Amino acid sequence: MNKAVLVAAFVACQCTLSFAQAQTAAIHQGHKDQLDTNKDGTVQRSEYQTFMAAAFTGLDKNKDGRLSKPEVGTILTVEQFSATDGDANGSISQAEFMNRVMADFAAADRSGDGALQ
C-alpha cells in the first residue's frame, strides 16, 4: 500500500471525527471512493475496518505491532496521537488504533445503520 493511500486512510479517520462533531455523515468523495470497496455508494463498517487495519500495517514500518511517533510522522497531531495512545506508553497498539478509528466511525454513523453515506 503506498504512502498516499495510507495518508488518505488517516485523513479519512480524522474526517469521520470531524464529521461527527459537525453532525454530518458525509464523506469527501475521494475518500469514499477508496473506502467503498464494493461500490454500493456507502462505506460499510467492515470496509472501513479492513481499510484501517491495512493502514495500520502499512504504517508499522518495524512490524512490532505498535506505531511510534516517528512512524506516524506528521499524519497525526500530538493531541491525536495522545488521544489514541490509551495506555499513555508512547506508542499506539493496533487495538488502540482500531478502537479509536472505529469509535470515530460509530460517531459519524448518525443513523446507526453501520454505513456512512
C-alpha positions as YAML, in Angstrom:
chain: A
units: angstrom
residues:
- id: 1
  name: MET
  ca: [0.00, 0.00, 0.00]
- id: 2
  name: ASN
  ca: [1.54, 3.28, -0.98]
- id: 3
  name: LYS
  ca: [2.03, 6.24, 1.32]
- id: 4
  name: ALA
  ca: [-0.67, 8.33, -0.40]
- id: 5
  name: VAL
  ca: [-3.28, 5.68, 0.38]
- id: 6
  name: LEU
  ca: [-2.09, 5.47, 3.98]
- id: 7
  name: VAL
  ca: [-2.27, 9.22, 4.34]
- id: 8
  name: ALA
  ca: [-5.78, 9.10, 2.91]
- id: 9
  name: ALA
  ca: [-6.68, 6.47, 5.49]
- id: 10
  name: PHE
  ca: [-5.58, 8.69, 8.32]
- id: 11
  name: VAL
  ca: [-7.28, 11.68, 6.78]
- id: 12
  name: ALA
  ca: [-10.44, 9.59, 6.43]
- id: 13
  name: CYS
  ca: [-10.10, 8.58, 10.06]
- id: 14
  name: GLN
  ca: [-9.80, 12.15, 11.18]
- id: 15
  name: CYS
  ca: [-12.54, 13.23, 8.79]
- id: 16
  name: THR
  ca: [-15.03, 10.90, 10.41]
- id: 17
  name: LEU
  ca: [-14.35, 12.51, 13.78]
- id: 18
  name: SER
  ca: [-14.72, 15.96, 12.25]
- id: 19
  name: PHE
  ca: [-17.91, 14.90, 10.51]
- id: 20
  name: ALA
  ca: [-19.29, 13.52, 13.76]
- id: 21
  name: GLN
  ca: [-18.52, 16.77, 15.51]
- id: 22
  name: ALA
  ca: [-20.24, 18.64, 12.70]
- id: 23
  name: GLN
  ca: [-23.15, 16.18, 12.98]
- id: 24
  name: THR
  ca: [-22.96, 15.03, 9.41]
- id: 25
  name: ALA
  ca: [-22.02, 11.62, 8.00]
- id: 26
  name: ALA
  ca: [-20.89, 12.96, 4.63]
- id: 27
  name: ILE
  ca: [-17.52, 11.74, 3.40]
- id: 28
  name: HIS
  ca: [-15.36, 13.58, 0.90]
- id: 29
  name: GLN
  ca: [-15.86, 11.78, -2.43]
- id: 30
  name: GLY
  ca: [-12.16, 10.95, -2.86]
- id: 31
  name: HIS
  ca: [-12.09, 9.16, 0.48]
- id: 32
  name: LYS
  ca: [-15.37, 7.45, -0.18]
- id: 33
  name: ASP
  ca: [-14.10, 6.06, -3.48]
- id: 34
  name: GLN
  ca: [-11.10, 4.50, -1.72]
- id: 35
  name: LEU
  ca: [-13.09, 3.11, 1.19]
- id: 36
  name: ASP
  ca: [-16.19, 1.89, -0.67]
- id: 37
  name: THR
  ca: [-14.69, -1.34, -1.99]
- id: 38
  name: ASN
  ca: [-17.98, -2.92, -3.03]
- id: 39
  name: LYS
  ca: [-19.00, 0.30, -4.84]
- id: 40
  name: ASP
  ca: [-22.51, 0.40, -3.37]
- id: 41
  name: GLY
  ca: [-22.34, 4.12, -2.65]
- id: 42
  name: THR
  ca: [-21.79, 3.77, 1.10]
- id: 43
  name: VAL
  ca: [-18.84, 2.97, 3.31]
- id: 44
  name: GLN
  ca: [-19.79, -0.06, 5.38]
- id: 45
  name: ARG
  ca: [-18.32, -0.58, 8.84]
- id: 46
  name: SER
  ca: [-16.50, -3.68, 7.60]
- id: 47
  name: GLU
  ca: [-14.96, -1.81, 4.65]
- id: 48
  name: TYR
  ca: [-13.70, 0.92, 6.94]
- id: 49
  name: GLN
  ca: [-12.36, -1.58, 9.45]
- id: 50
  name: THR
  ca: [-10.50, -3.55, 6.76]
- id: 51
  name: PHE
  ca: [-9.02, -0.40, 5.24]
- id: 52
  name: MET
  ca: [-7.88, 0.99, 8.58]
- id: 53
  name: ALA
  ca: [-6.32, -2.34, 9.63]
- id: 54
  name: ALA
  ca: [-4.31, -2.29, 6.40]
- id: 55
  name: ALA
  ca: [-3.34, 1.32, 7.06]
- id: 56
  name: PHE
  ca: [-2.00, 0.35, 10.48]
- id: 57
  name: THR
  ca: [0.02, -2.49, 8.98]
- id: 58
  name: GLY
  ca: [1.46, -0.19, 6.34]
- id: 59
  name: LEU
  ca: [2.48, 2.43, 8.87]
- id: 60
  name: ASP
  ca: [4.07, -0.08, 11.25]
- id: 61
  name: LYS
  ca: [7.41, 0.07, 9.47]
- id: 62
  name: ASN
  ca: [9.34, -2.00, 12.01]
- id: 63
  name: LYS
  ca: [6.49, -4.55, 12.26]
- id: 64
  name: ASP
  ca: [6.44, -4.53, 16.06]
- id: 65
  name: GLY
  ca: [2.65, -4.20, 16.29]
- id: 66
  name: ARG
  ca: [2.85, -0.63, 17.55]
- id: 67
  name: LEU
  ca: [3.01, 2.80, 15.97]
- id: 68
  name: SER
  ca: [5.63, 5.19, 17.26]
- id: 69
  name: LYS
  ca: [5.61, 8.94, 16.81]
- id: 70
  name: PRO
  ca: [8.26, 8.72, 14.05]
- id: 71
  name: GLU
  ca: [6.19, 6.08, 12.21]
- id: 72
  name: VAL
  ca: [3.12, 8.33, 12.06]
- id: 73
  name: GLY
  ca: [5.23, 11.41, 11.37]
- id: 74
  name: THR
  ca: [3.00, 14.41, 10.74]
- id: 75
  name: ILE
  ca: [-0.09, 12.35, 9.92]
- id: 76
  name: LEU
  ca: [-1.34, 12.66, 13.50]
- id: 77
  name: THR
  ca: [-1.04, 15.74, 15.65]
- id: 78
  name: VAL
  ca: [0.43, 15.40, 19.13]
- id: 79
  name: GLU
  ca: [-3.10, 15.63, 20.51]
- id: 80
  name: GLN
  ca: [-4.43, 12.92, 18.18]
- id: 81
  name: PHE
  ca: [-1.50, 10.64, 19.00]
- id: 82
  name: SER
  ca: [-2.06, 11.13, 22.73]
- id: 83
  name: ALA
  ca: [-5.80, 10.57, 22.44]
- id: 84
  name: THR
  ca: [-5.20, 7.31, 20.57]
- id: 85
  name: ASP
  ca: [-2.45, 6.09, 22.92]
- id: 86
  name: GLY
  ca: [-4.90, 4.79, 25.52]
- id: 87
  name: ASP
  ca: [-2.32, 3.42, 27.95]
- id: 88
  name: ALA
  ca: [-0.08, 6.50, 27.53]
- id: 89
  name: ASN
  ca: [3.04, 4.41, 26.92]
- id: 90
  name: GLY
  ca: [4.27, 6.49, 23.99]
- id: 91
  name: SER
  ca: [3.13, 4.15, 21.22]
- id: 92
  name: ILE
  ca: [-0.16, 3.09, 19.65]
- id: 93
  name: SER
  ca: [-1.01, -0.60, 19.57]
- id: 94
  name: GLN
  ca: [-3.17, -2.00, 16.80]
- id: 95
  name: ALA
  ca: [-6.00, -2.43, 19.32]
- id: 96
  name: GLU
  ca: [-5.73, 1.21, 20.42]
- id: 97
  name: PHE
  ca: [-5.65, 2.36, 16.82]
- id: 98
  name: MET
  ca: [-8.64, 0.26, 15.82]
- id: 99
  name: ASN
  ca: [-10.60, 1.29, 18.91]
- id: 100
  name: ARG
  ca: [-10.09, 4.95, 18.00]
- id: 101
  name: VAL
  ca: [-10.91, 4.71, 14.31]
- id: 102
  name: MET
  ca: [-13.95, 2.51, 14.90]
- id: 103
  name: ALA
  ca: [-15.21, 4.86, 17.63]
- id: 104
  name: ASP
  ca: [-14.82, 7.70, 15.15]
- id: 105
  name: PHE
  ca: [-16.76, 5.68, 12.58]
- id: 106
  name: ALA
  ca: [-19.54, 4.99, 15.09]
- id: 107
  name: ALA
  ca: [-19.73, 8.68, 16.00]
- id: 108
  name: ALA
  ca: [-20.06, 9.60, 12.32]
- id: 109
  name: ASP
  ca: [-22.73, 6.93, 11.74]
- id: 110
  name: ARG
  ca: [-25.59, 9.07, 12.97]
- id: 111
  name: SER
  ca: [-28.27, 6.71, 11.67]
- id: 112
  name: GLY
  ca: [-26.66, 3.73, 13.41]
- id: 113
  name: ASP
  ca: [-27.01, 1.57, 10.31]
- id: 114
  name: GLY
  ca: [-23.32, 0.66, 10.09]
- id: 115
  name: ALA
  ca: [-22.72, 2.72, 6.97]
- id: 116
  name: LEU
  ca: [-21.58, 6.22, 6.06]
- id: 117
  name: GLN
  ca: [-23.18, 7.93, 3.08]
...
